[in-house]
Amino acid sequence: MPLLLPYYAALFGGILIAVCGQLLLKSGAQGTADFAAQILNVYTIIGMGFYGCAAFLYLIAIRKIPISVAYPSVAVSYVVVAVVAHFAWDESLTAGKIGAIVLILTGVALLNRL
């Protein structure tokens, strides 16, 4: 496992940066009059940059981590975004969504078991 640690660190870093990018995109969508204004919003531009950085880290990760493990692991970002959106934008976090979050985390844990 120690030999793979830098690749898992890149995967984890990519996931966190992609989450930040998604949250910035949501912020860029808030209060914009139309799609053009949303695209030119500074939060949208920075969010897109974050996605680019996340993609580079993902490229590093999949050099050694099987894509059948790495790609599904990115689903952890869905969990983080759903929880942050609940607190930041008062989006609902229903029993069904919580159940889905538990299933996602269980699936990712099973994929990454040693």
SEVEX-828705 format. One record per residue: residue number from 1; residue in one letter; x, y, z of N, C-alpha, C, O, CB in turn. Coordinates in nm, 3 decimals. Glycine has a CB too. Layout:
% SEVEX-828705
+-----+------+---------+---------+---------+---------+----------+---------+---------+---------+---------+---------+---------+---------+---------+----------+---------+
| pos | code |  n_east | n_north |    n_up | ca_east | ca_north |   ca_up |  c_east | c_north |    c_up |  o_east | o_north |    o_up | cb_east | cb_north |   cb_up |
+-----+------+---------+---------+---------+---------+----------+---------+---------+---------+---------+---------+---------+---------+---------+----------+---------+
| NUM |    A |       X |       Y |       Z |       X |        Y |       Z |       X |       Y |       Z |       X |       Y |       Z |       X |        Y |       Z |
...
+-----+------+---------+---------+---------+---------+----------+---------+---------+---------+---------+---------+---------+---------+---------+----------+---------+
% end
This chain:
% SEVEX-828705
+-----+------+---------+---------+---------+---------+----------+---------+---------+---------+---------+---------+---------+---------+---------+----------+---------+
| pos | code |  n_east | n_north |    n_up | ca_east | ca_north |   ca_up |  c_east | c_north |    c_up |  o_east | o_north |    o_up | cb_east | cb_north |   cb_up |
+-----+------+---------+---------+---------+---------+----------+---------+---------+---------+---------+---------+---------+---------+---------+----------+---------+
|   1 |    M |   0.080 |  -0.122 |   0.000 |   0.000 |    0.000 |   0.000 |   0.084 |   0.127 |   0.000 |   0.046 |   0.224 |  -0.066 |  -0.091 |    0.000 |   0.119 |
|   2 |    P |   0.199 |   0.132 |   0.073 |   0.277 |    0.256 |   0.074 |   0.320 |   0.301 |  -0.066 |   0.334 |   0.421 |  -0.090 |   0.400 |    0.238 |   0.159 |
|   3 |    L |   0.340 |   0.206 |  -0.157 |   0.378 |    0.244 |  -0.293 |   0.264 |   0.315 |  -0.365 |   0.287 |   0.396 |  -0.455 |   0.422 |    0.122 |  -0.371 |
|   4 |    L |   0.142 |   0.285 |  -0.327 |   0.026 |    0.346 |  -0.391 |  -0.020 |   0.472 |  -0.319 |  -0.108 |   0.542 |  -0.370 |  -0.088 |    0.247 |  -0.396 |
|   5 |    L |   0.036 |   0.503 |  -0.204 |  -0.008 |    0.617 |  -0.125 |  -0.010 |   0.748 |  -0.204 |  -0.107 |   0.822 |  -0.193 |   0.079 |    0.632 |  -0.004 |
|   6 |    P |   0.094 |   0.781 |  -0.282 |   0.088 |    0.907 |  -0.358 |  -0.028 |   0.909 |  -0.459 |  -0.084 |   1.015 |  -0.486 |   0.219 |    0.930 |  -0.430 |
|   7 |    Y |  -0.062 |   0.794 |  -0.513 |  -0.169 |    0.788 |  -0.612 |  -0.306 |   0.801 |  -0.545 |  -0.396 |   0.865 |  -0.599 |  -0.161 |    0.656 |  -0.690 |
|   8 |    Y |  -0.320 |   0.740 |  -0.427 |  -0.444 |    0.760 |  -0.352 |  -0.455 |   0.903 |  -0.300 |  -0.564 |   0.958 |  -0.292 |  -0.451 |    0.660 |  -0.236 |
|   9 |    A |  -0.341 |   0.962 |  -0.265 |  -0.342 |    1.104 |  -0.224 |  -0.386 |   1.192 |  -0.340 |  -0.462 |   1.287 |  -0.321 |  -0.201 |    1.148 |  -0.172 |
|  10 |    A |  -0.339 |   1.162 |  -0.461 |  -0.380 |    1.238 |  -0.579 |  -0.530 |   1.220 |  -0.604 |  -0.600 |   1.315 |  -0.638 |  -0.300 |    1.193 |  -0.704 |
|  11 |    L |  -0.580 |   1.096 |  -0.588 |  -0.723 |    1.071 |  -0.606 |  -0.804 |   1.149 |  -0.504 |  -0.903 |   1.214 |  -0.539 |  -0.753 |    0.921 |  -0.595 |
|  12 |    F |  -0.764 |   1.142 |  -0.378 |  -0.835 |    1.213 |  -0.272 |  -0.829 |   1.364 |  -0.295 |  -0.930 |   1.433 |  -0.280 |  -0.775 |    1.177 |  -0.135 |
|  13 |    G |  -0.712 |   1.414 |  -0.331 |  -0.698 |    1.557 |  -0.359 |  -0.784 |   1.599 |  -0.477 |  -0.846 |   1.706 |  -0.474 |  -0.553 |    1.592 |  -0.387 |
|  14 |    G |  -0.788 |   1.516 |  -0.580 |  -0.872 |    1.545 |  -0.696 |  -1.019 |   1.550 |  -0.660 |  -1.094 |   1.634 |  -0.710 |  -0.849 |    1.443 |  -0.804 |
|  15 |    I |  -1.061 |   1.458 |  -0.573 |  -1.200 |    1.456 |  -0.529 |  -1.232 |   1.585 |  -0.453 |  -1.335 |   1.648 |  -0.479 |  -1.228 |    1.333 |  -0.441 |
|  16 |    L |  -1.146 |   1.624 |  -0.361 |  -1.171 |    1.746 |  -0.283 |  -1.173 |   1.870 |  -0.371 |  -1.257 |   1.959 |  -0.352 |  -1.065 |    1.762 |  -0.175 |
|  17 |    I |  -1.082 |   1.877 |  -0.465 |  -1.078 |    1.993 |  -0.554 |  -1.201 |   1.996 |  -0.645 |  -1.255 |   2.103 |  -0.673 |  -0.949 |    1.992 |  -0.640 |
|  18 |    A |  -1.245 |   1.879 |  -0.691 |  -1.367 |    1.873 |  -0.773 |  -1.490 |   1.916 |  -0.693 |  -1.579 |   1.982 |  -0.747 |  -1.387 |    1.731 |  -0.829 |
|  19 |    V |  -1.494 |   1.880 |  -0.566 |  -1.604 |    1.924 |  -0.479 |  -1.604 |   2.077 |  -0.470 |  -1.708 |   2.140 |  -0.484 |  -1.593 |    1.860 |  -0.337 |
|  20 |    C |  -1.488 |   2.134 |  -0.447 |  -1.477 |    2.280 |  -0.441 |  -1.522 |   2.342 |  -0.573 |  -1.592 |   2.443 |  -0.574 |  -1.332 |    2.323 |  -0.409 |
|  21 |    G |  -1.482 |   2.281 |  -0.684 |  -1.524 |    2.329 |  -0.815 |  -1.674 |   2.326 |  -0.832 |  -1.734 |   2.421 |  -0.883 |  -1.459 |    2.247 |  -0.924 |
|  22 |    Q |  -1.737 |   2.216 |  -0.789 |  -1.882 |    2.204 |  -0.800 |  -1.953 |   2.310 |  -0.716 |  -2.051 |   2.369 |  -0.759 |  -1.928 |    2.065 |  -0.758 |
|  23 |    L |  -1.903 |   2.332 |  -0.596 |  -1.964 |    2.432 |  -0.508 |  -1.946 |   2.573 |  -0.565 |  -2.034 |   2.658 |  -0.551 |  -1.903 |    2.424 |  -0.367 |
|  24 |    L |  -1.833 |   2.598 |  -0.628 |  -1.812 |    2.727 |  -0.694 |  -1.905 |   2.745 |  -0.813 |  -1.956 |   2.854 |  -0.837 |  -1.667 |    2.740 |  -0.739 |
|  25 |    L |  -1.927 |   2.636 |  -0.888 |  -2.021 |    2.645 |  -1.000 |  -2.162 |   2.677 |  -0.951 |  -2.233 |   2.756 |  -1.014 |  -2.022 |    2.513 |  -1.080 |
|  26 |    K |  -2.202 |   2.617 |  -0.841 |  -2.333 |    2.646 |  -0.784 |  -2.339 |   2.793 |  -0.740 |  -2.439 |   2.861 |  -0.762 |  -2.363 |    2.552 |  -0.664 |
|  27 |    S |  -2.232 |   2.841 |  -0.679 |  -2.227 |    2.981 |  -0.638 |  -2.234 |   3.073 |  -0.758 |  -2.298 |   3.178 |  -0.753 |  -2.099 |    3.010 |  -0.558 |
|  28 |    G |  -2.171 |   3.034 |  -0.866 |  -2.176 |    3.114 |  -0.989 |  -2.313 |   3.116 |  -1.053 |  -2.346 |   3.209 |  -1.126 |  -2.076 |    3.061 |  -1.087 |
|  29 |    A |  -2.392 |   3.014 |  -1.026 |  -2.527 |    3.007 |  -1.083 |  -2.627 |   3.091 |  -1.003 |  -2.734 |   3.126 |  -1.053 |  -2.575 |    2.862 |  -1.089 |
|  30 |    Q |  -2.593 |   3.123 |  -0.881 |  -2.683 |    3.197 |  -0.794 |  -2.696 |   3.342 |  -0.839 |  -2.595 |   3.412 |  -0.855 |  -2.634 |    3.192 |  -0.649 |
|  31 |    G |  -2.817 |   3.386 |  -0.860 |  -2.843 |    3.527 |  -0.887 |  -2.799 |   3.578 |  -1.023 |  -2.791 |   3.700 |  -1.043 |  -2.779 |    3.607 |  -0.785 |
|  32 |    T |  -2.769 |   3.489 |  -1.117 |  -2.732 |    3.536 |  -1.250 |  -2.857 |   3.543 |  -1.337 |  -2.947 |   3.459 |  -1.327 |  -2.626 |    3.442 |  -1.315 |
|  33 |    A |  -2.861 |   3.645 |  -1.421 |  -2.980 |    3.670 |  -1.502 |  -2.998 |   3.567 |  -1.613 |  -3.110 |   3.527 |  -1.644 |  -2.973 |    3.809 |  -1.562 |
|  34 |    D |  -2.888 |   3.525 |  -1.674 |  -2.897 |    3.431 |  -1.785 |  -2.771 |   3.345 |  -1.790 |  -2.679 |   3.363 |  -1.709 |  -2.918 |    3.506 |  -1.919 |
|  35 |    F |  -2.768 |   3.254 |  -1.884 |  -2.657 |    3.159 |  -1.894 |  -2.524 |   3.231 |  -1.924 |  -2.421 |   3.194 |  -1.869 |  -2.686 |    3.056 |  -2.003 |
|  36 |    A |  -2.527 |   3.332 |  -2.009 |  -2.405 |    3.405 |  -2.041 |  -2.347 |   3.471 |  -1.917 |  -2.226 |   3.470 |  -1.896 |  -2.433 |    3.511 |  -2.150 |
|  37 |    A |  -2.434 |   3.529 |  -1.834 |  -2.387 |    3.592 |  -1.710 |  -2.329 |   3.487 |  -1.616 |  -2.231 |   3.513 |  -1.546 |  -2.502 |    3.668 |  -1.641 |
|  38 |    Q |  -2.390 |   3.370 |  -1.615 |  -2.340 |    3.262 |  -1.530 |  -2.200 |   3.218 |  -1.575 |  -2.111 |   3.197 |  -1.493 |  -2.437 |    3.142 |  -1.532 |
|  39 |    I |  -2.182 |   3.205 |  -1.705 |  -2.052 |    3.162 |  -1.759 |  -1.943 |   3.264 |  -1.726 |  -1.829 |   3.226 |  -1.700 |  -2.061 |    3.142 |  -1.912 |
|  40 |    L |  -1.978 |   3.391 |  -1.727 |  -1.880 |    3.497 |  -1.702 |  -1.863 |   3.530 |  -1.555 |  -1.779 |   3.612 |  -1.518 |  -1.920 |    3.622 |  -1.777 |
|  41 |    N |  -1.942 |   3.466 |  -1.469 |  -1.931 |    3.489 |  -1.326 |  -1.796 |   3.438 |  -1.277 |  -1.751 |   3.331 |  -1.317 |  -2.047 |    3.420 |  -1.250 |
|  42 |    V |  -1.733 |   3.514 |  -1.190 |  -1.599 |    3.478 |  -1.142 |  -1.598 |   3.343 |  -1.072 |  -1.502 |   3.268 |  -1.083 |  -1.546 |    3.586 |  -1.048 |
|  43 |    Y |  -1.706 |   3.312 |  -0.998 |  -1.713 |    3.181 |  -0.931 |  -1.716 |   3.067 |  -1.033 |  -1.654 |   2.963 |  -1.012 |  -1.836 |    3.174 |  -0.840 |
|  44 |    T |  -1.788 |   3.087 |  -1.142 |  -1.795 |    2.986 |  -1.246 |  -1.658 |   2.965 |  -1.310 |  -1.616 |   2.851 |  -1.333 |  -1.898 |    3.026 |  -1.353 |
|  45 |    I |  -1.590 |   3.072 |  -1.338 |  -1.458 |    3.063 |  -1.402 |  -1.359 |   2.992 |  -1.310 |  -1.284 |   2.906 |  -1.355 |  -1.405 |    3.204 |  -1.437 |
|  46 |    I |  -1.359 |   3.029 |  -1.182 |  -1.269 |    2.964 |  -1.087 |  -1.309 |   2.817 |  -1.069 |  -1.223 |   2.729 |  -1.060 |  -1.271 |    3.038 |  -0.951 |
|  47 |    G |  -1.439 |   2.790 |  -1.064 |  -1.487 |    2.652 |  -1.051 |  -1.440 |   2.565 |  -1.166 |  -1.400 |   2.450 |  -1.146 |  -1.638 |    2.649 |  -1.043 |
|  48 |    M |  -1.446 |   2.618 |  -1.287 |  -1.397 |    2.543 |  -1.403 |  -1.247 |   2.516 |  -1.391 |  -1.199 |   2.408 |  -1.427 |  -1.427 |    2.621 |  -1.534 |
|  49 |    G |  -1.174 |   2.613 |  -1.341 |  -1.031 |    2.593 |  -1.317 |  -1.005 |   2.482 |  -1.217 |  -0.913 |   2.401 |  -1.233 |  -0.967 |    2.723 |  -1.268 |
|  50 |    F |  -1.087 |   2.479 |  -1.111 |  -1.074 |    2.372 |  -1.013 |  -1.099 |   2.236 |  -1.077 |  -1.028 |   2.139 |  -1.048 |  -1.172 |    2.395 |  -0.896 |
|  51 |    Y |  -1.198 |   2.228 |  -1.164 |  -1.225 |    2.102 |  -1.233 |  -1.104 |   2.059 |  -1.318 |  -1.071 |   1.940 |  -1.324 |  -1.350 |    2.114 |  -1.322 |
|  52 |    G |  -1.040 |   2.154 |  -1.381 |  -0.919 |    2.122 |  -1.459 |  -0.809 |   2.067 |  -1.371 |  -0.743 |   1.969 |  -1.407 |  -0.870 |    2.246 |  -1.532 |
|  53 |    C |  -0.788 |   2.128 |  -1.255 |  -0.686 |    2.079 |  -1.161 |  -0.722 |   1.940 |  -1.110 |  -0.636 |   1.854 |  -1.096 |  -0.672 |    2.177 |  -1.042 |
|  54 |    A |  -0.850 |   1.919 |  -1.083 |  -0.895 |    1.788 |  -1.036 |  -0.868 |   1.681 |  -1.143 |  -0.830 |   1.569 |  -1.110 |  -1.045 |    1.791 |  -1.001 |
|  55 |    A |  -0.888 |   1.716 |  -1.267 |  -0.864 |    1.620 |  -1.376 |  -0.716 |   1.581 |  -1.383 |  -0.684 |   1.464 |  -1.406 |  -0.909 |    1.680 |  -1.511 |
|  56 |    F |  -0.627 |   1.676 |  -1.362 |  -0.484 |    1.643 |  -1.363 |  -0.449 |   1.548 |  -1.248 |  -0.372 |   1.453 |  -1.268 |  -0.399 |    1.772 |  -1.352 |
|  57 |    L |  -0.504 |   1.572 |  -1.131 |  -0.478 |    1.482 |  -1.019 |  -0.537 |   1.343 |  -1.046 |  -0.477 |   1.242 |  -1.010 |  -0.536 |    1.539 |  -0.889 |
|  58 |    Y |  -0.652 |   1.339 |  -1.108 |  -0.714 |    1.211 |  -1.143 |  -0.625 |   1.134 |  -1.241 |  -0.610 |   1.012 |  -1.231 |  -0.855 |    1.232 |  -1.203 |
|  59 |    L |  -0.566 |   1.205 |  -1.336 |  -0.473 |    1.141 |  -1.430 |  -0.356 |   1.076 |  -1.358 |  -0.313 |   0.967 |  -1.394 |  -0.422 |    1.242 |  -1.532 |
|  60 |    I |  -0.305 |   1.144 |  -1.256 |  -0.196 |    1.087 |  -1.176 |  -0.245 |   0.961 |  -1.105 |  -0.177 |   0.859 |  -1.103 |  -0.142 |    1.190 |  -1.073 |
|  61 |    A |  -0.364 |   0.970 |  -1.047 |  -0.417 |    0.858 |  -0.969 |  -0.435 |   0.732 |  -1.054 |  -0.401 |   0.623 |  -1.010 |  -0.550 |    0.896 |  -0.906 |
|  62 |    I |  -0.488 |   0.748 |  -1.173 |  -0.518 |    0.628 |  -1.254 |  -0.395 |   0.568 |  -1.321 |  -0.405 |   0.469 |  -1.394 |  -0.620 |    0.662 |  -1.360 |
|  63 |    R |  -0.280 |   0.627 |  -1.296 |  -0.158 |    0.563 |  -1.345 |  -0.135 |   0.430 |  -1.274 |  -0.085 |   0.335 |  -1.335 |  -0.036 |    0.656 |  -1.324 |
|  64 |    K |  -0.172 |   0.422 |  -1.146 |  -0.147 |    0.299 |  -1.068 |  -0.273 |   0.240 |  -1.005 |  -0.276 |   0.121 |  -0.975 |  -0.047 |    0.328 |  -0.961 |
|  65 |    I |  -0.375 |   0.322 |  -0.983 |  -0.498 |    0.269 |  -0.923 |  -0.587 |   0.220 |  -1.037 |  -0.608 |   0.293 |  -1.134 |  -0.572 |    0.379 |  -0.836 |
|  66 |    P |  -0.639 |   0.099 |  -1.028 |  -0.728 |    0.050 |  -1.134 |  -0.846 |   0.146 |  -1.152 |  -0.904 |   0.194 |  -1.055 |  -0.779 |   -0.093 |  -1.100 |
|  67 |    I |  -0.880 |   0.173 |  -1.276 |  -0.989 |    0.266 |  -1.303 |  -1.121 |   0.211 |  -1.249 |  -1.212 |   0.288 |  -1.219 |  -1.001 |    0.292 |  -1.454 |
|  68 |    S |  -1.131 |   0.080 |  -1.237 |  -1.252 |    0.020 |  -1.181 |  -1.267 |   0.049 |  -1.032 |  -1.373 |   0.028 |  -0.974 |  -1.251 |   -0.131 |  -1.204 |
|  69 |    V |  -1.161 |   0.097 |  -0.971 |  -1.165 |    0.142 |  -0.831 |  -1.165 |   0.294 |  -0.824 |  -1.242 |   0.352 |  -0.748 |  -1.045 |    0.085 |  -0.752 |
|  70 |    A |  -1.081 |   0.357 |  -0.902 |  -1.066 |    0.503 |  -0.895 |  -1.192 |   0.578 |  -0.937 |  -1.236 |   0.670 |  -0.868 |  -0.950 |    0.548 |  -0.982 |
|  71 |    Y |  -1.249 |   0.539 |  -1.049 |  -1.365 |    0.613 |  -1.099 |  -1.485 |   0.605 |  -1.005 |  -1.545 |   0.708 |  -0.975 |  -1.404 |    0.562 |  -1.236 |
|  72 |    P |  -1.523 |   0.484 |  -0.958 |  -1.634 |    0.481 |  -0.862 |  -1.603 |   0.554 |  -0.732 |  -1.694 |   0.602 |  -0.665 |  -1.670 |    0.337 |  -0.832 |
|  73 |    S |  -1.475 |   0.564 |  -0.695 |  -1.438 |    0.635 |  -0.572 |  -1.471 |   0.783 |  -0.580 |  -1.491 |   0.848 |  -0.477 |  -1.290 |    0.617 |  -0.543 |
|  74 |    V |  -1.476 |   0.836 |  -0.700 |  -1.511 |    0.976 |  -0.720 |  -1.654 |   1.003 |  -0.670 |  -1.690 |   1.118 |  -0.645 |  -1.497 |    1.015 |  -0.869 |
|  75 |    A |  -1.735 |   0.898 |  -0.656 |  -1.872 |    0.914 |  -0.606 |  -1.876 |   0.971 |  -0.465 |  -1.980 |   1.022 |  -0.423 |  -1.943 |    0.780 |  -0.608 |
|  76 |    V |  -1.765 |   0.965 |  -0.392 |  -1.760 |    1.027 |  -0.260 |  -1.790 |   1.177 |  -0.273 |  -1.845 |   1.237 |  -0.181 |  -1.622 |    1.005 |  -0.193 |
|  77 |    S |  -1.755 |   1.235 |  -0.386 |  -1.782 |    1.377 |  -0.406 |  -1.931 |   1.406 |  -0.404 |  -1.973 |   1.513 |  -0.360 |  -1.722 |    1.425 |  -0.539 |
|  78 |    Y |  -2.013 |   1.312 |  -0.450 |  -2.159 |    1.332 |  -0.447 |  -2.208 |   1.346 |  -0.304 |  -2.296 |   1.427 |  -0.275 |  -2.231 |    1.214 |  -0.517 |
|  79 |    V |  -2.150 |   1.266 |  -0.217 |  -2.188 |    1.270 |  -0.076 |  -2.153 |   1.405 |  -0.015 |  -2.236 |   1.469 |   0.050 |  -2.120 |    1.156 |   0.002 |
|  80 |    V |  -2.030 |   1.447 |  -0.036 |  -1.984 |    1.574 |   0.023 |  -2.066 |   1.691 |  -0.031 |  -2.107 |   1.779 |   0.045 |  -1.834 |    1.596 |  -0.007 |
|  81 |    V |  -2.090 |   1.692 |  -0.161 |  -2.168 |    1.802 |  -0.221 |  -2.310 |   1.803 |  -0.166 |  -2.363 |   1.910 |  -0.136 |  -2.171 |    1.789 |  -0.375 |
|  82 |    A |  -2.372 |   1.687 |  -0.151 |  -2.509 |    1.681 |  -0.099 |  -2.516 |   1.736 |   0.044 |  -2.609 |   1.809 |   0.078 |  -2.562 |    1.537 |  -0.103 |
|  83 |    V |  -2.420 |   1.700 |   0.126 |  -2.419 |    1.746 |   0.265 |  -2.392 |   1.897 |   0.272 |  -2.460 |   1.969 |   0.344 |  -2.314 |    1.669 |   0.347 |
|  84 |    V |  -2.294 |   1.944 |   0.197 |  -2.264 |    2.087 |   0.197 |  -2.382 |   2.167 |   0.142 |  -2.416 |   2.272 |   0.196 |  -2.137 |    2.116 |   0.114 |
|  85 |    A |  -2.445 |   2.118 |   0.036 |  -2.560 |    2.188 |  -0.022 |  -2.676 |   2.197 |   0.077 |  -2.750 |   2.295 |   0.078 |  -2.607 |    2.116 |  -0.150 |
|  86 |    H |  -2.690 |   2.097 |   0.160 |  -2.795 |    2.100 |   0.263 |  -2.773 |   2.218 |   0.358 |  -2.867 |   2.290 |   0.392 |  -2.798 |    1.967 |   0.342 |
|  87 |    F |  -2.649 |   2.236 |   0.401 |  -2.619 |    2.342 |   0.497 |  -2.600 |   2.479 |   0.432 |  -2.639 |   2.581 |   0.489 |  -2.495 |    2.306 |   0.575 |
|  88 |    A |  -2.542 |   2.482 |   0.313 |  -2.513 |    2.610 |   0.249 |  -2.634 |   2.670 |   0.178 |  -2.654 |   2.792 |   0.181 |  -2.401 |    2.593 |   0.150 |
|  89 |    W |  -2.716 |   2.584 |   0.113 |  -2.828 |    2.635 |   0.033 |  -2.963 |   2.579 |   0.079 |  -3.063 |   2.593 |   0.010 |  -2.806 |    2.601 |  -0.114 |
|  90 |    D |  -2.963 |   2.518 |   0.195 |  -3.086 |    2.463 |   0.253 |  -3.155 |   2.364 |   0.159 |  -3.277 |   2.356 |   0.157 |  -3.181 |    2.577 |   0.287 |
|  91 |    E |  -3.076 |   2.289 |   0.083 |  -3.133 |    2.185 |  -0.003 |  -3.174 |   2.066 |   0.085 |  -3.110 |   2.037 |   0.186 |  -3.030 |    2.141 |  -0.113 |
|  92 |    S |  -3.280 |   1.999 |   0.047 |  -3.334 |    1.891 |   0.130 |  -3.237 |   1.773 |   0.140 |  -3.166 |   1.740 |   0.045 |  -3.468 |    1.844 |   0.074 |
|  93 |    L |  -3.238 |   1.713 |   0.255 |  -3.159 |    1.592 |   0.279 |  -3.257 |   1.490 |   0.338 |  -3.260 |   1.467 |   0.459 |  -3.035 |    1.619 |   0.375 |
|  94 |    T |  -3.335 |   1.430 |   0.249 |  -3.443 |    1.340 |   0.289 |  -3.388 |   1.204 |   0.331 |  -3.270 |   1.175 |   0.314 |  -3.544 |    1.323 |   0.174 |
|  95 |    A |  -3.477 |   1.121 |   0.385 |  -3.438 |    0.986 |   0.423 |  -3.387 |   0.907 |   0.301 |  -3.293 |   0.830 |   0.312 |  -3.557 |    0.912 |   0.488 |
|  96 |    G |  -3.451 |   0.929 |   0.187 |  -3.406 |    0.862 |   0.065 |  -3.265 |   0.903 |   0.025 |  -3.185 |   0.819 |  -0.015 |  -3.501 |    0.891 |  -0.049 |
|  97 |    K |  -3.236 |   1.032 |   0.035 |  -3.101 |    1.080 |   0.002 |  -2.999 |   1.028 |   0.101 |  -2.887 |   0.992 |   0.062 |  -3.098 |    1.232 |  -0.001 |
|  98 |    I |  -3.035 |   1.024 |   0.228 |  -2.943 |    0.971 |   0.329 |  -2.917 |   0.822 |   0.302 |  -2.804 |   0.776 |   0.315 |  -3.000 |    0.991 |   0.472 |
|  99 |    G |  -3.021 |   0.748 |   0.265 |  -3.003 |    0.607 |   0.230 |  -2.910 |   0.591 |   0.111 |  -2.825 |   0.502 |   0.109 |  -3.137 |    0.544 |   0.199 |
| 100 |    A |  -2.927 |   0.677 |   0.011 |  -2.840 |    0.672 |  -0.107 |  -2.696 |   0.704 |  -0.069 |  -2.603 |   0.642 |  -0.120 |  -2.889 |    0.769 |  -0.215 |
| 101 |    I |  -2.678 |   0.800 |   0.020 |  -2.544 |    0.836 |   0.067 |  -2.478 |   0.717 |   0.136 |  -2.360 |   0.689 |   0.114 |  -2.550 |    0.957 |   0.162 |
| 102 |    V |  -2.554 |   0.648 |   0.219 |  -2.501 |    0.529 |   0.288 |  -2.461 |   0.422 |   0.186 |  -2.356 |   0.360 |   0.199 |  -2.605 |    0.472 |   0.388 |
| 103 |    L |  -2.544 |   0.401 |   0.084 |  -2.512 |    0.303 |  -0.019 |  -2.386 |   0.342 |  -0.097 |  -2.301 |   0.257 |  -0.125 |  -2.630 |    0.288 |  -0.116 |
| 104 |    I |  -2.373 |   0.470 |  -0.130 |  -2.253 |    0.517 |  -0.202 |  -2.129 |   0.492 |  -0.118 |  -2.031 |   0.436 |  -0.167 |  -2.265 |    0.666 |  -0.238 |
| 105 |    L |  -2.133 |   0.534 |   0.008 |  -2.016 |    0.518 |   0.094 |  -1.983 |   0.370 |   0.116 |  -1.866 |   0.333 |   0.122 |  -2.039 |    0.587 |   0.229 |
| 106 |    T |  -2.085 |   0.286 |   0.128 |  -2.061 |    0.143 |   0.144 |  -1.996 |   0.085 |   0.018 |  -1.902 |   0.006 |   0.026 |  -2.193 |    0.069 |   0.174 |
| 107 |    G |  -2.047 |   0.124 |  -0.097 |  -1.990 |    0.075 |  -0.223 |  -1.845 |   0.118 |  -0.242 |  -1.761 |   0.038 |  -0.283 |  -2.072 |    0.125 |  -0.341 |
| 108 |    V |  -1.816 |   0.243 |  -0.212 |  -1.678 |    0.291 |  -0.226 |  -1.586 |   0.219 |  -0.127 |  -1.474 |   0.184 |  -0.161 |  -1.671 |    0.444 |  -0.204 |
| 109 |    A |  -1.635 |   0.198 |  -0.004 |  -1.555 |    0.126 |   0.095 |  -1.526 |  -0.018 |   0.050 |  -1.414 |  -0.066 |   0.065 |  -1.628 |    0.124 |   0.231 |
| 110 |    L |  -1.625 |  -0.084 |  -0.007 |  -1.605 |   -0.220 |  -0.055 |  -1.506 |  -0.224 |  -0.171 |  -1.423 |  -0.314 |  -0.178 |  -1.739 |   -0.281 |  -0.099 |
| 111 |    L |  -1.514 |  -0.128 |  -0.260 |  -1.421 |   -0.124 |  -0.373 |  -1.276 |  -0.103 |  -0.330 |  -1.183 |  -0.155 |  -0.393 |  -1.462 |   -0.013 |  -0.469 |
| 112 |    N |  -1.258 |  -0.026 |  -0.223 |  -1.124 |    0.011 |  -0.182 |  -1.067 |  -0.078 |  -0.071 |  -0.960 |  -0.051 |  -0.017 |  -1.123 |    0.154 |  -0.135 |
| 113 |    R |  -1.140 |  -0.184 |  -0.037 |  -1.089 |   -0.272 |   0.069 |  -0.966 |  -0.345 |   0.018 |  -0.948 |  -0.368 |  -0.101 |  -1.197 |   -0.374 |   0.114 |
| 114 |    L |  -0.885 |  -0.381 |   0.113 |  -0.760 |   -0.450 |   0.076 |  -0.778 |  -0.598 |   0.067 |  -0.683 |  -0.670 |   0.037 |  -0.651 |   -0.419 |   0.175 |
+-----+------+---------+---------+---------+---------+----------+---------+---------+---------+---------+---------+---------+---------+---------+----------+---------+
% end
